[in-house]
Amino acid sequence: MAAPVAEKLVTAEQYAEMTIDAPVELVRGEVVEMTRPGMRHGVVCGRVYYRIEAWAAIGGRGFAATNDTGVITGRDPDTVRGPDVLYVSKQRLPGGEIPSGLLQVVPDLAVEVLSPTDVWKEVIEKVSEYLAAGVREVWVVDPELRNVQIFRPDTAPRTLKESNEIDSPDVLLEFKCVVSDFFTGL
């Protein structure tokens, strides 16, 4: 993660109004520039999104989103994270509607796809932040090791290998996918 872009603390609302031509997140009131991920990262994000969105669309369960949708995970000072992929159930959304701005409620699931420049300590800090904010489950997808680590509150992380099936009975009821589906052709 690069150095902060701004010197004074910024609120989530101010952050939402900014026009910055770089990938950034708001971390404890500071706008922090992120390293732009590469093509492999984007392909894996797309594959994860595709599978979750296909599941979510059945029966109108909720919505999957990608491309670093802004999620407020903390206030005073404010933090706005951008998970690579997220799922939020209709029950969590006011009126079951998709907001046009930042997501004011935390998603049920946040997914981070690792890039070669990611620092593991920072990834774990982000996972902990998501869980503390109320995210029910976090997946860390590793294209290099071809595995998925699943984090839940008050539970030891679980690592699924390429041949394992992902299921999430508490968050994504009846969702099933083989880990290798995220990495085909890579």
TORZALO-419638 format. One record per atom (N, C-alpha, C, CB): z, x, y. Coordinates in steps of 0.05 Angstrom, whole numbers, plus 5000, padded with zeros to 4 digits. Each point is the difference from the previous one (the first is absolute). Glycine has a CB too. Example, Ala and Ser with C-alpha at 12.3 -4.5 7.8 and 13.67 -1.06 7.14 Angstrom:
<drendos>
515652644886/500049825024/500050185024/502549624977/496150315044/500150165024/501449855022/495750244987/
</drendos>
This chain:
<drendos>
500050174977/500049835023/500050185025/502449634975/496050315044/499750165024/502249935020/495150024993/505050125029/502049965021/499549735014/500450505006/501849405006/499749755015/498050015022/504749914989/493949875016/498049985021/501249935027/496649874965/505549965035/501249915025/502850135003/497549564998/503550455027/502650135005/502349805003/497550375022/502049394988/502149805002/499849804977/500150055050/502149824944/500049814978/498349765006/504650154988/493949774992/498149785002/500949774982/496250335010/503549435000/500749764983/497649934983/503349835035/497250004945/497949914983/497949845016/503249984961/497749875058/498249845017/498250185017/503449635001/497850595010/498450195016/498050144982/503850065032/497150014944/498350144981/497649824992/504050254982/496549505015/497849814992/497949985021/503349744973/497450315052/498149995023/498550265005/502949665020/497950564967/498850265005/497250024987/504650205002/493849965011/497450064989/500050304995/497649625025/502650464950/500150284993/497850054980/505050035009/493450174996/497750064982/500850214979/496849895037/505350054948/501050174978/501849834983/499750435029/500649644946/501949864983/502950075008/496750004962/504849795045/502850055010/501849794988/498350205042/504349864958/502149814994/502150035021/499150014950/502649785054/502250025018/502550054983/497949685034/503450554970/502350074984/502450055018/497050214965/504949605033/502450015017/499450045029/502550184961/495549665048/499350005029/498150215009/504349825006/494850354976/498150215007/497349954985/503850335007/494049695009/497449974988/499350274987/498549665035/501150334939/499550244984/497249994988/504950044989/493650175017/497350024990/500050084970/498350125046/500149744939/499850054971/497350154995/502849594989/497150554988/497650134992/498149784989/502450444989/495149575020/498049804991/499450064970/498049955047/502349854936/499550044971/497050024994/504249754990/495250354987/497250044992/498949774984/500850485001/496849564989/498549794985/501449924975/495850185019/505250014966/501349944974/502449815005/498650454982/502949615039/502249835007/499149715006/502450415019/495449574996/499049745007/499049844976/498750195044/500049954937/499049874976/502449894984/495950314999/506249864997/502349914985/501449765014/500650474982/499749555045/501149775015/498449754995/501750325035/495749704966/498349774996/500349884972/496850205032/503549974948/500349904973/502749864996/497050374984/505149745028/502649874998/499949735014/502350454998/496649555026/499849765016/498449784985/500250275042/497549814947/498349814986/501549864978/496050295010/505549854974/501449884978/502349825009/498950404972/502549695048/502249835010/498949755014/502950415006/495149625010/498849775015/498849804980/499050305039/499749794940/498949824980/502249844987/496250324991/506149805004/502349864988/501149815021/501050394970/499449705055/501349845020/498349755007/502150415018/495349614981/498349775007/500249774981/496950335021/503949734954/500349794980/502449825008/498050304963/501449455042/502149815007/501250055028/501049974952/497850195065/501050055027/502850115001/497149635014/503450574970/502750124998/500950145026/499250054951/498850085061/500750165024/497650165008/504850024987/495750215026/497850165011/500550294994/499249665035/498650484959/500050294998/498650105025/500050014949/500950225061/498750125023/499950304996/501649635030/496650504984/499750294999/499550115028/498149964952/501050285049/499450135025/502350025019/495549834995/506850244994/502450065016/500849765018/498750484999/501449284990/501149775014/502750075011/497349684971/503250275055/502650075012/502249824991/497550175039/504649954950/502349854990/502550115014/497849924955/503749905059/502450095013/502250034979/498749765043/502350494953/502050054980/502750065012/496550174970/503749865057/502550065013/499949935029/500850364967/501549605045/500349935028/502250185013/498549524991/501150545034/502150145017/500950264988/501449565016/497050654983/497350015009/498149894979/501150415027/496649504983/498149864983/498350194982/499849645035/499650264941/498250144982/497949804990/503750324986/493849775016/497849844989/498550184981/499649725043/500450214932/498650154979/497449864993/504450174982/493849985006/497549894991/499550074971/498250045046/502949794936/499550054971/497050014995/504449784988/494850384993/497150014992/499149734990/500450494989/501349374996/499449734990/502749865000/496050154971/503949595034/502449844999/499449724989/502050255038/500049624952/499849724991/502349865013/497750114956/501849665056/502149835011/499549714990/500650305041/501549584948/499849734989/499949805024/502450144957/496449635038/500049805021/502849915008/495649844982/506350174999/502749925005/501350185022/500449834953/498850425049/501250185020/498849965028/500850334963/496849555038/498649985025/500849735014/496250284983/504549735042/500549755014/497749814999/503150245031/497349524957/497949804997/498050084979/500749885047/499750344938/498150104980/497450105012/502049684969/498150385057/497550085014/500050315005/499849555022/497850564978/499750295006/500350045030/496950064960/504950125048/500350055029/497750175010/505049984995/494449995031/497850165012/500950275009/497949575014/504750474990/501050265009/501550144978/500449825046/501650344962/501650144981/501449814981/500750375034/499749714942/501449844980/503050015007/496550084964/504749705044/502849995008/501949974977/498549795043/500450144934/501749994975/499050224982/500749505004/501150604980/499250224982/498549884976/504050285014/494149874975/498549904978/501750004974/495850165021/503349704959/501350014974/499450274987/499649504995/498050605008/499250254988/498650185021/499449774955/501450485045/498650215016/498950214981/503049915041/494650184964/498750204983/499350245018/498349654967/502550585025/499150255013/498450164980/504150015030/493550064978/498250174983/500250285011/496849624989/504050574994/500450285009/497350135008/504150034971/496150145049/497850175008/500950294996/498349665034/499950534964/500850284995/501850115022/495750064977/504249835047/501750105022/502749875001/495950095025/504749714959/502649875001/502250184991/497849574991/504550415022/502450154993/501849814985/499650315041/501249774935/501549824982/502649895014/498150244960/503349945054/502549925013/499449775020/501850474995/496049545020/499349795019/499249744985/498650365033/500149674945/499249774984/502549854990/495750234986/506249925004/502549884990/501649875023/500150344963/499849795061/501449885023/498749735007/501150465017/496249534982/498649755005/500649794979/496350265023/503849814952/500749824978/502849885005/497150264968/504849925039/502849915005/500149815024/501750444981/496749625039/499949835024/498949724993/499450415029/498549584955/498949744992/502149844985/495450204997/505949934983/502049864984/502449915017/498650274960/502349895058/502349935018/499249775018/501650474999/495949515009/499149785017/499749744985/497650345028/502449674945/499849754984/497549974984/502749805034/495650414965/497749994982/501050004972/497050255033/502049584950/501149964973/499050214981/500249525009/497550604996/498950204981/498150185016/500549694960/499650575033/498150205012/498750154978/502950045042/494449984960/498550174981/499050245015/498649604973/501850645014/498850245010/497950084980/504350155024/493249844984/497750054983/499150295005/498649515000/501250644978/499350295002/497350054987/504950125000/493049915015/497350044989/499850274985/498149725036/503550484972/499950264987/501249994972/500250235045/502249664953/501449984974/499249754985/503850245020/494749584993/499049764988/502349834989/495650234989/506449725028/502249844992/500949825024/501450354965/500449475028/501249835021/503050014995/495949705003/505650355019/502949984999/500849745013/500650515001/501249354986/500849745010/503050025008/496649754970/503950175055/502750015011/500949725006/499250465020/503349484972/501249745006/502950055010/497149764965/504050065051/502850045009/501950034976/498949745042/502950444961/502250034980/499150054972/502749715029/494950404968/498950064973/498850285001/499249504990/501050644988/498750274998/497049965001/503950194974/494749995039/497049985001/498950024971/499950205046/497849674951/498649994974/497350125004/502649594984/496550604999/497450125002/498249904978/502050415021/495749484988/498049904981/497750194999/501449535008/497850554968/497750184996/497449844999/502950334975/494949815024/497449885001/499549784980/498450445017/502749604959/499649804979/501949765001/498350384972/503749645045/502049785002/498949765016/503650354997/497649424996/499349765015/502149955022/497749804959/501450135065/501849935021/500649714998/498350375031/504249564969/500849725002/502349995020/498549884953/501849905060/502049975021/501149724999/497750355029/503849594950/500849724995/501849885023/499750104952/501750075063/501749905021/498549965027/503850224977/494049935026/498649995026/497249884997/502650405014/495949694966/497349914996/499849864973/498150375029/503049394969/500249864975/497349974987/503949755017/495950344958/497649994983/497850205008/501049524993/499650665026/498150215007/500050214978/500749925050/496950164942/499750214980/497650175007/502149714964/498350555032/497850195007/500750264986/499149785045/498950364945/500550264987/499850215023/498149854954/503750345046/500150215021/497350135003/504850084991/493849984987/497450135001/497949855016/501150204956/499349545048/498149845016/499850105028/501049614972/501250525038/500050105027/498450265003/504449795007/495150354970/498950275001/497350034986/504650165002/494249634989/497550014985/497950155017/501149574976/497650635012/497950155013/500850225019/497549594996/505150445007/501050225018/500350264986/502449665026/
</drendos>
